[in-house]
Amino acid sequence: MVLFNLGGPETLDDVKPFLYKLFADPETIRLPIPALQKPLAWLIATTRSAKSKGYYASIGGGSPLRRITTAQAKALEQELSDISAKVYVAMRFWHPLTDETVGQIIRDGITHLVALPLYPQFSVATSGSSFKALIRAFDATGQSRKVRRHYVPHWYQNQEYIAAFVEKLSTEIATFPDQKMENIHILFSAHSIPISYVEKGDPYDKQTKQTIELMMKKLGRPFPYHLSYQSRVDPAKWLSPNTDETIRRLAREGVKQLVIVPVSFVSEHVETLYELDILYKKVGDEVGIHEMRRVPTLDTNPQFISALGTLVRDKLNKWAPETISAKNGAAQLAKG
């Protein structure tokens, strides 16, 4: 198995090269002049690095994403110990980069691979970009035919994932001093993407809304809830409303208790630890929403790891049933 994630700078010195990799990739961020993507990426990385370093300094000097993703991989290996699975990590814009991981997969003699992105909802900018990077990396080795690959494009409807997040949401709701349902608002904050992607058929926004509906159904109580978007990175039109604008609007409408759910994130990183916990918490304080909570991401939550294991087992059962023993309902890859 290979787990995909975006990656993040682990030290402040990593910030500028990370930003360059991010903005230089047209599959993730399409800058307005394609022929100038790399020069513009260098300019953006140079001009934004000082501010971005401040963000990462405020959360401990770097992103914890690699550490968390590695821990998730180890936990998934344990979850799949009955099939002796090995779980790799591939980051899109920081180490271990996809080509580094593919090189290790080839050296390890792996012959069957399940590609599993840590993005519940599919977007061409996230899962799609990661899959393309994997294909390019295998093609570059000249040995792509030696590894049979299968892809998990999305899992926004997985019931174990939904239940794990709702359990954390319920815990946060229980901490509010006023427990009247109408006085506790839920704000689902998702990573934004350019509207142009959606107009071309990207299912991310639709899948995000379906995830929210499933979470509210699982929660079982009709709290007032809202959807907003964060982390836009260029001047093009992105999905809206923005999370900070939504917090301000809710305050004007008299909301005093607000719980934020990072619905598109399953690991702590700068978008949760800085944007939600520091930047938007400050906005809440400024506009009078002093009772504002944030649901933690799932990280290595056992039910979430079980969800990932279920995704892998389901894929193996559909993909190569001849290699699965159903004796006790557990997936068993045949040796040889």
C-alpha positions as CSV (number, residue, x, y, z in Angstrom):
1,M,0.0,0.0,0.0
2,V,1.1,3.6,-0.5
3,L,-0.5,6.4,1.4
4,F,-0.5,9.8,-0.5
5,N,-0.4,13.2,1.1
6,L,0.6,16.7,0.2
7,G,3.7,17.0,2.3
8,G,4.9,20.0,4.2
9,P,8.2,21.8,5.1
10,E,9.7,20.1,8.2
11,T,12.0,23.0,9.0
12,L,11.9,26.8,8.3
13,D,14.7,26.3,5.7
14,D,12.4,23.9,3.8
15,V,9.6,26.5,3.4
16,K,10.8,28.2,0.2
17,P,11.7,25.1,-1.8
18,F,8.4,23.5,-0.6
19,L,6.5,26.5,-1.9
20,Y,8.3,26.4,-5.2
21,K,7.4,22.7,-5.7
22,L,3.8,23.5,-4.8
23,F,3.4,26.4,-7.2
24,A,5.4,24.9,-10.0
25,D,3.0,22.0,-10.4
26,P,0.2,23.0,-12.9
27,E,-1.9,19.9,-11.9
28,T,-2.3,21.3,-8.4
29,I,-2.2,25.1,-8.9
30,R,-2.7,26.4,-12.4
31,L,-1.1,29.9,-12.6
32,P,-2.6,32.3,-15.2
33,I,0.3,32.0,-17.7
34,P,1.1,28.3,-18.2
35,A,4.3,29.0,-20.1
36,L,5.6,31.0,-17.1
37,Q,4.5,28.5,-14.4
38,K,8.0,27.8,-13.1
39,P,9.3,31.4,-13.1
40,L,6.1,32.6,-11.5
41,A,6.4,29.8,-8.9
42,W,9.9,30.9,-8.1
43,L,8.7,34.5,-7.7
44,I,5.7,33.5,-5.5
45,A,7.9,31.2,-3.3
46,T,10.4,34.0,-2.9
47,T,7.8,36.7,-2.0
48,R,5.7,34.4,0.3
49,S,8.4,32.5,2.1
50,A,8.9,35.1,4.9
51,K,5.2,35.2,5.8
52,S,4.9,31.4,5.5
53,K,7.9,30.9,7.7
54,G,6.0,32.9,10.4
55,Y,3.1,30.5,10.1
56,Y,5.3,27.4,10.5
57,A,7.3,29.1,13.3
58,S,4.0,29.6,15.2
59,I,3.2,25.8,15.1
60,G,6.6,24.6,16.2
61,G,9.0,25.4,13.3
62,G,7.7,23.0,10.7
63,S,4.9,20.8,9.5
64,P,4.1,17.6,11.5
65,L,2.5,16.0,8.4
66,R,5.4,13.6,7.5
67,R,5.6,12.4,11.1
68,I,1.8,11.9,11.3
69,T,1.5,10.2,7.9
70,T,4.4,7.9,8.8
71,A,2.6,7.0,12.0
72,Q,-0.6,6.4,10.1
73,A,1.3,4.0,7.7
74,K,2.7,2.1,10.7
75,A,-0.7,1.8,12.3
76,L,-2.2,0.6,9.0
77,E,0.5,-2.0,8.7
78,Q,-0.5,-3.3,12.1
79,E,-4.2,-3.2,11.0
80,L,-3.3,-5.3,8.0
81,S,-0.8,-7.6,9.8
82,D,-2.8,-10.7,8.8
83,I,-1.9,-10.1,5.1
84,S,1.7,-9.0,5.9
85,A,1.2,-5.8,4.0
86,K,3.9,-3.1,3.8
87,V,2.7,0.5,3.8
88,Y,4.7,3.2,2.1
89,V,4.3,7.0,2.2
90,A,4.5,9.3,-0.8
91,M,4.3,13.1,-0.5
92,R,3.4,15.2,-3.4
93,F,5.7,18.2,-2.7
94,W,8.1,17.2,0.1
95,H,10.0,14.1,1.1
96,P,9.6,11.3,0.7
97,L,8.6,12.4,-2.8
98,T,6.7,10.0,-5.0
99,D,9.7,9.0,-7.2
100,E,11.7,8.3,-4.0
101,T,9.0,6.0,-2.7
102,V,8.5,4.3,-6.1
103,G,12.3,3.6,-6.2
104,Q,12.0,1.9,-2.8
105,I,9.0,-0.1,-3.9
106,I,10.9,-1.4,-6.9
107,R,14.0,-2.3,-4.7
108,D,11.7,-4.1,-2.3
109,G,10.4,-6.3,-5.1
110,I,6.8,-5.4,-4.5
111,T,4.4,-6.9,-7.1
112,H,1.0,-5.7,-5.9
113,L,0.2,-2.1,-4.9
114,V,-2.9,-0.3,-3.6
115,A,-2.7,3.4,-4.0
116,L,-4.6,5.1,-1.2
117,P,-4.7,8.9,-0.9
118,L,-5.3,10.5,2.5
119,Y,-7.9,12.8,0.8
120,P,-11.5,11.6,1.5
121,Q,-12.9,13.5,-1.4
122,F,-11.5,13.3,-4.9
123,S,-10.0,16.3,-6.7
124,V,-7.7,16.5,-9.7
125,A,-5.6,18.8,-7.6
126,T,-5.0,16.2,-4.8
127,S,-5.7,12.5,-5.5
128,G,-5.6,13.0,-9.2
129,S,-2.3,14.8,-9.1
130,S,-0.9,12.1,-6.8
131,F,-2.0,9.3,-9.1
132,K,-0.4,11.0,-12.1
133,A,2.8,11.4,-10.2
134,L,2.8,7.7,-9.3
135,I,2.3,6.7,-12.9
136,R,5.1,9.0,-14.1
137,A,7.4,7.7,-11.4
138,F,6.8,4.1,-12.4
139,D,7.2,4.9,-16.1
140,A,10.5,6.5,-15.4
141,T,11.8,3.3,-13.8
142,G,11.1,1.2,-16.9
143,Q,9.7,-1.4,-14.7
144,S,6.1,-0.3,-14.3
145,R,4.7,-3.7,-15.7
146,K,6.3,-5.5,-12.7
147,V,4.0,-3.9,-10.2
148,R,0.2,-4.4,-10.5
149,R,-1.5,-1.2,-9.2
150,H,-5.0,-0.4,-8.2
151,Y,-6.3,2.9,-7.0
152,V,-8.8,4.1,-4.4
153,P,-10.0,7.4,-5.9
154,H,-12.1,8.5,-2.9
155,W,-13.7,7.3,0.3
156,Y,-15.9,10.3,1.4
157,Q,-18.8,7.9,2.2
158,N,-16.9,5.4,4.3
159,Q,-19.0,4.8,7.4
160,E,-16.1,4.1,9.7
161,Y,-14.4,7.4,8.7
162,I,-17.8,9.2,9.2
163,A,-18.3,7.7,12.6
164,A,-14.8,8.5,13.8
165,F,-15.1,12.2,12.9
166,V,-18.7,12.4,14.4
167,E,-17.4,10.9,17.6
168,K,-14.8,13.7,17.9
169,L,-17.4,16.3,16.9
170,S,-19.8,15.0,19.7
171,T,-16.9,15.3,22.2
172,E,-16.4,19.0,21.3
173,I,-20.1,19.8,21.3
174,A,-20.3,18.4,24.9
175,T,-17.9,21.1,26.1
176,F,-20.1,24.1,25.4
177,P,-21.6,25.8,28.4
178,D,-25.0,26.3,26.7
179,Q,-26.2,22.9,25.5
180,K,-29.3,24.2,23.7
181,M,-29.1,22.7,20.2
182,E,-30.1,25.9,18.4
183,N,-27.3,27.8,20.2
184,I,-24.4,25.5,19.0
185,H,-23.5,26.0,15.3
186,I,-21.3,23.6,13.3
187,L,-19.0,25.0,10.7
188,F,-17.5,22.5,8.3
189,S,-14.3,24.0,6.8
190,A,-12.9,22.4,3.6
191,H,-9.8,23.2,1.6
192,S,-10.9,25.4,-1.3
193,I,-10.2,24.6,-5.0
194,P,-10.5,26.9,-8.1
195,I,-14.1,27.1,-9.4
196,S,-12.7,26.3,-12.8
197,Y,-11.9,22.8,-11.7
198,V,-15.5,22.3,-10.5
199,E,-16.9,23.7,-13.8
200,K,-14.8,21.1,-15.6
201,G,-16.4,18.2,-13.7
202,D,-14.2,18.0,-10.5
203,P,-16.4,16.1,-8.0
204,Y,-14.7,17.5,-4.9
205,D,-17.3,20.1,-3.9
206,K,-20.2,17.6,-4.4
207,Q,-18.5,14.9,-2.5
208,T,-17.6,17.3,0.4
209,K,-21.3,18.2,0.7
210,Q,-22.3,14.6,0.7
211,T,-19.7,13.9,3.5
212,I,-21.3,16.6,5.5
213,E,-24.8,15.2,5.0
214,L,-23.6,11.8,6.2
215,M,-21.9,13.3,9.2
216,M,-25.0,15.2,10.2
217,K,-27.2,12.1,9.7
218,K,-24.8,10.1,11.9
219,L,-24.7,12.9,14.5
220,G,-28.5,12.4,14.8
221,R,-29.3,15.9,16.1
222,P,-30.3,18.8,13.8
223,F,-27.7,21.4,14.9
224,P,-27.5,24.4,12.6
225,Y,-24.6,23.8,10.3
226,H,-22.7,25.6,7.5
227,L,-19.9,25.0,4.9
228,S,-17.0,27.3,4.2
229,Y,-13.7,27.0,2.5
230,Q,-10.1,27.9,3.5
231,S,-6.5,28.0,2.1
232,R,-7.0,29.7,-1.3
233,V,-3.6,30.4,-2.7
234,D,-4.0,32.5,-5.8
235,P,-6.2,35.4,-7.1
236,A,-8.4,33.2,-9.3
237,K,-12.0,32.5,-8.3
238,W,-12.1,29.7,-5.7
239,L,-14.9,28.0,-3.9
240,S,-16.5,30.3,-1.4
241,P,-17.5,31.5,1.2
242,N,-14.2,31.8,2.9
243,T,-14.1,30.5,6.5
244,D,-13.0,33.8,8.0
245,E,-15.9,35.6,6.3
246,T,-18.3,33.0,7.4
247,I,-17.2,33.3,11.1
248,R,-17.8,37.1,10.8
249,R,-21.2,36.6,9.3
250,L,-22.3,34.1,11.9
251,A,-21.2,36.6,14.6
252,R,-23.3,39.3,13.0
253,E,-26.2,36.9,13.2
254,G,-25.8,36.4,16.9
255,V,-23.9,33.1,17.0
256,K,-21.9,32.8,20.3
257,Q,-20.9,29.1,20.2
258,L,-19.2,27.6,17.2
259,V,-17.5,24.3,16.5
260,I,-15.3,24.0,13.4
261,V,-14.9,20.6,11.6
262,P,-11.9,20.3,9.3
263,V,-13.9,18.1,7.0
264,S,-11.4,17.6,4.2
265,F,-8.4,17.0,6.5
266,V,-7.4,13.8,8.3
267,S,-4.0,14.9,9.6
268,E,-2.9,18.0,11.6
269,H,-0.8,20.4,9.5
270,V,-0.5,24.2,8.9
271,E,-4.1,24.5,7.7
272,T,-5.5,23.2,11.0
273,L,-2.8,24.2,13.5
274,Y,-2.3,27.7,12.1
275,E,-5.3,28.7,10.0
276,L,-8.0,27.2,12.2
277,D,-6.4,27.2,15.7
278,I,-4.6,30.6,15.5
279,L,-5.8,32.8,12.6
280,Y,-9.5,32.0,12.7
281,K,-9.6,31.7,16.5
282,K,-8.4,35.3,16.5
283,V,-11.2,36.2,14.1
284,G,-13.7,34.6,16.4
285,D,-12.3,36.5,19.4
286,E,-12.5,39.8,17.5
287,V,-16.1,39.4,16.5
288,G,-17.3,38.0,19.9
289,I,-17.5,34.2,19.3
290,H,-15.4,33.4,22.4
291,E,-16.8,29.9,22.7
292,M,-15.2,28.5,19.6
293,R,-13.9,24.9,19.4
294,R,-12.1,22.9,16.7
295,V,-12.5,19.2,16.1
296,P,-9.1,17.5,16.0
297,T,-8.2,15.6,12.9
298,L,-8.2,11.8,12.9
299,D,-4.5,11.2,12.7
300,T,-4.0,7.6,14.1
301,N,-7.5,7.3,15.6
302,P,-8.1,3.5,15.8
303,Q,-11.5,3.7,14.0
304,F,-10.0,5.8,11.2
305,I,-7.1,3.3,10.8
306,S,-9.7,0.6,10.7
307,A,-11.5,2.5,7.9
308,L,-8.3,2.6,5.9
309,G,-7.9,-1.1,6.4
310,T,-11.5,-1.7,5.2
311,L,-10.8,0.3,2.1
312,V,-7.7,-1.8,1.3
313,R,-9.5,-5.1,2.0
314,D,-12.5,-4.1,-0.1
315,K,-10.2,-3.2,-3.0
316,L,-8.3,-6.4,-2.7
317,N,-11.5,-8.5,-2.6
318,K,-12.7,-6.8,-5.8
319,W,-9.3,-6.7,-7.5
320,A,-7.8,-10.1,-6.8
321,P,-10.3,-12.3,-5.1
322,E,-8.3,-15.4,-6.1
323,T,-5.6,-14.2,-3.7
324,I,-8.0,-13.7,-0.8
325,S,-8.9,-16.4,1.7
326,A,-12.4,-15.9,3.1
327,K,-12.0,-18.6,5.7
328,N,-12.4,-16.1,8.6
329,G,-13.4,-13.0,6.6
330,A,-9.9,-11.6,6.6
331,A,-8.0,-10.8,3.5
332,Q,-5.0,-13.0,2.9
333,L,-2.6,-12.4,0.0
334,A,-1.4,-15.6,-1.5
335,K,2.3,-16.2,-1.3
336,G,4.2,-16.4,-4.6
